[in-house]
């Protein structure tokens, strides 16, 4: 009978650790707070490397998450929706840029704040956008020599 109680106690401990891990993983990835905050939209020429769940950052600090990406068939641009944390007001002349964490890092959406005294309301569209820059195309231009000036001739 004592072996049975020990097995039940160990099984309960393993189950508690597994539940704790799932809760922790949900908080770290931001899965649990996707509907918290207010939405903003933006339209990008290129969203290479950005998917649903990508971080939205301001001054390097995560303030939101990309919640939706759709192709606009009329403009052929990527219409993007993201939620920002409540209490973070973004000036209405701010820009949104797809930035890279480095050569081997992933991309994220960065908000570059403006200086306007007026802020975006929930559901507003940020019109000043800059899409991602393809590192492969930049390297190809560098290797092929296109875009460089010929100073010798």
MARVEXBA-15720 format. One record per residue (C-alpha): y, z, x. Coordinates in Angstrom, 1 decimal, padded with zeros to 4 digits, always signed. Each point is the difference from the previous one (the first is absolute). Layout:
<marros>
<marro v="Y" w="Z" u="X"/>
...
</marros>
This chain:
<marros>
<marro v="+000.0" w="+000.0" u="+000.0"/>
<marro v="+002.4" w="+000.7" u="+002.9"/>
<marro v="-000.5" w="-003.5" u="+001.3"/>
<marro v="+001.1" w="-001.4" u="-003.3"/>
<marro v="+003.3" w="+002.0" u="-000.1"/>
<marro v="+000.7" w="-001.1" u="+003.6"/>
<marro v="-000.5" w="-003.7" u="-000.9"/>
<marro v="+002.3" w="+000.4" u="-003.1"/>
<marro v="+002.7" w="+001.7" u="+002.1"/>
<marro v="-000.1" w="-002.7" u="+002.7"/>
<marro v="+000.0" w="-002.7" u="-002.6"/>
<marro v="+003.0" w="+001.5" u="-001.7"/>
<marro v="+001.8" w="+000.3" u="+003.3"/>
<marro v="-000.7" w="-003.7" u="+000.8"/>
<marro v="+001.2" w="-001.0" u="-003.4"/>
<marro v="+003.2" w="+002.0" u="+000.4"/>
<marro v="+000.7" w="-001.6" u="+003.3"/>
<marro v="-000.6" w="-003.5" u="-001.4"/>
<marro v="+002.4" w="+000.6" u="-002.9"/>
<marro v="+002.6" w="+001.4" u="+002.4"/>
<marro v="-000.3" w="-003.1" u="+002.2"/>
<marro v="+000.5" w="-002.4" u="-003.0"/>
<marro v="+003.1" w="+001.9" u="-001.1"/>
<marro v="+001.4" w="+000.0" u="+003.6"/>
<marro v="-000.7" w="-003.7" u="+000.4"/>
<marro v="+001.7" w="-000.8" u="-003.3"/>
<marro v="+003.1" w="+001.9" u="+001.1"/>
<marro v="+000.2" w="-001.5" u="+003.5"/>
<marro v="-000.4" w="-003.6" u="-001.3"/>
<marro v="+002.6" w="+000.6" u="-002.8"/>
<marro v="-002.6" w="-001.0" u="-002.6"/>
<marro v="+000.8" w="+003.1" u="-002.2"/>
<marro v="+003.8" w="-000.6" u="-000.2"/>
<marro v="+000.3" w="-003.7" u="-000.7"/>
<marro v="+001.6" w="+000.5" u="-003.4"/>
<marro v="+002.5" w="+002.6" u="+001.2"/>
<marro v="+003.6" w="-001.1" u="+000.5"/>
<marro v="+001.9" w="-003.0" u="-001.1"/>
<marro v="-000.7" w="-003.7" u="+000.3"/>
<marro v="+002.1" w="-002.6" u="+001.8"/>
<marro v="-000.7" w="-003.7" u="+000.5"/>
<marro v="+000.7" w="-002.6" u="+002.6"/>
<marro v="-000.9" w="-003.7" u="+000.6"/>
<marro v="-001.2" w="-001.1" u="+003.5"/>
<marro v="-000.5" w="-003.4" u="+001.6"/>
<marro v="-003.0" w="+001.4" u="+001.9"/>
<marro v="-001.9" w="+003.2" u="-000.4"/>
<marro v="-002.5" w="-000.6" u="+002.8"/>
<marro v="-001.8" w="+003.3" u="+000.8"/>
<marro v="+001.2" w="+001.9" u="-003.1"/>
<marro v="-002.4" w="+001.0" u="-002.7"/>
<marro v="+000.0" w="+002.4" u="-003.0"/>
<marro v="+000.1" w="+003.4" u="+001.5"/>
<marro v="+002.1" w="-000.9" u="+003.0"/>
<marro v="+002.6" w="+002.6" u="+001.0"/>
<marro v="+003.7" w="-000.3" u="-000.9"/>
<marro v="+002.1" w="+001.7" u="+002.7"/>
<marro v="+003.6" w="+001.0" u="+000.6"/>
<marro v="+000.9" w="+001.1" u="+003.5"/>
<marro v="-003.7" w="+000.0" u="+000.9"/>
<marro v="-000.8" w="+002.5" u="-002.8"/>
<marro v="-002.4" w="-001.0" u="-002.8"/>
<marro v="+002.0" w="+000.2" u="-003.3"/>
<marro v="-002.2" w="-002.2" u="-002.2"/>
<marro v="-002.9" w="-002.4" u="-000.4"/>
<marro v="-000.4" w="-003.7" u="-000.9"/>
<marro v="-001.5" w="+000.0" u="-003.5"/>
<marro v="-000.1" w="-003.7" u="-001.0"/>
<marro v="+000.2" w="-003.5" u="+001.6"/>
<marro v="+000.1" w="-003.2" u="-002.1"/>
<marro v="+000.8" w="-003.6" u="+000.9"/>
<marro v="+002.9" w="-001.4" u="-002.0"/>
<marro v="-001.1" w="-003.6" u="-000.9"/>
<marro v="+003.6" w="-001.1" u="-000.6"/>
<marro v="+001.5" w="+001.1" u="+003.3"/>
<marro v="-003.2" w="+000.2" u="+002.1"/>
<marro v="+001.0" w="+003.4" u="+001.3"/>
<marro v="-001.9" w="+003.3" u="+000.0"/>
<marro v="+001.4" w="+002.3" u="-002.7"/>
<marro v="-000.7" w="+003.6" u="+001.1"/>
<marro v="+000.2" w="+003.3" u="-001.8"/>
<marro v="+000.1" w="+003.3" u="+001.8"/>
<marro v="+000.4" w="+003.6" u="-001.1"/>
<marro v="+002.4" w="+002.3" u="+001.9"/>
<marro v="+000.0" w="+003.8" u="-000.1"/>
<marro v="+002.3" w="+001.7" u="-002.5"/>
<marro v="+003.1" w="+001.5" u="+001.6"/>
<marro v="+000.4" w="-002.9" u="+002.5"/>
<marro v="+002.9" w="-002.1" u="-001.2"/>
<marro v="+000.4" w="-003.4" u="+001.7"/>
<marro v="+003.5" w="-001.6" u="+000.1"/>
<marro v="+000.2" w="-003.2" u="-002.0"/>
<marro v="+001.0" w="-002.1" u="+003.1"/>
<marro v="-003.1" w="+000.9" u="+002.0"/>
<marro v="-002.4" w="-002.5" u="+001.4"/>
<marro v="-003.8" w="-000.1" u="+000.1"/>
<marro v="-001.9" w="-001.3" u="+003.1"/>
<marro v="-003.6" w="-000.5" u="+000.8"/>
<marro v="-000.4" w="+001.7" u="+003.4"/>
<marro v="-002.8" w="+000.3" u="+002.4"/>
<marro v="-001.3" w="+003.1" u="+001.8"/>
<marro v="-000.6" w="-002.0" u="+003.2"/>
<marro v="-002.2" w="-002.7" u="+001.3"/>
<marro v="-003.2" w="+001.6" u="-001.2"/>
<marro v="+001.4" w="+002.1" u="-002.8"/>
<marro v="+000.3" w="-000.8" u="-003.7"/>
<marro v="+003.0" w="-001.0" u="-002.0"/>
<marro v="+002.0" w="+002.2" u="-002.3"/>
<marro v="+003.0" w="-000.5" u="-002.3"/>
<marro v="+003.2" w="+001.5" u="+001.4"/>
<marro v="+003.1" w="+000.8" u="-002.0"/>
<marro v="+003.3" w="-000.5" u="+002.0"/>
<marro v="+002.6" w="+002.1" u="-001.9"/>
<marro v="+003.4" w="-001.4" u="-000.7"/>
<marro v="+003.3" w="+001.9" u="-000.4"/>
<marro v="+000.7" w="-000.5" u="-003.7"/>
<marro v="+000.8" w="+003.1" u="-002.1"/>
<marro v="-002.1" w="-001.4" u="-002.8"/>
<marro v="-003.8" w="+000.3" u="-000.1"/>
<marro v="-002.8" w="-002.1" u="-001.4"/>
<marro v="-001.3" w="+001.0" u="-003.4"/>
<marro v="-003.7" w="+000.1" u="-000.7"/>
<marro v="-001.3" w="-003.5" u="-000.5"/>
<marro v="+002.9" w="-001.7" u="+001.9"/>
<marro v="-000.6" w="-002.9" u="+002.3"/>
<marro v="+001.0" w="+000.1" u="+003.7"/>
<marro v="+001.2" w="-003.5" u="+000.7"/>
<marro v="+000.7" w="+000.3" u="+003.8"/>
<marro v="-003.5" w="-000.6" u="+001.4"/>
<marro v="-001.6" w="-001.2" u="+003.3"/>
<marro v="-003.6" w="-001.0" u="+000.1"/>
<marro v="-002.5" w="+000.6" u="+002.7"/>
<marro v="+000.2" w="-001.9" u="+003.3"/>
<marro v="-003.3" w="-001.5" u="+001.1"/>
<marro v="-000.8" w="+001.0" u="+003.6"/>
<marro v="-002.4" w="-002.9" u="+000.3"/>
<marro v="+002.6" w="-002.6" u="-000.8"/>
<marro v="+002.5" w="+001.7" u="+002.4"/>
<marro v="-002.6" w="-000.1" u="+002.8"/>
<marro v="-000.8" w="-003.6" u="-000.8"/>
<marro v="+003.7" w="-000.9" u="+000.3"/>
<marro v="+000.2" w="+001.9" u="+003.2"/>
<marro v="-003.1" w="-001.7" u="+001.5"/>
<marro v="+001.0" w="-003.5" u="-001.1"/>
<marro v="+003.5" w="+000.4" u="+001.2"/>
<marro v="+001.7" w="-001.0" u="-003.3"/>
<marro v="+003.2" w="+001.8" u="-000.7"/>
<marro v="+000.9" w="+000.5" u="+003.6"/>
<marro v="+003.1" w="-001.6" u="+001.4"/>
<marro v="-000.3" w="-002.5" u="+002.8"/>
<marro v="+002.6" w="+001.2" u="+002.5"/>
<marro v="-001.1" w="-002.3" u="+002.8"/>
<marro v="+001.0" w="-003.3" u="-001.7"/>
</marros>
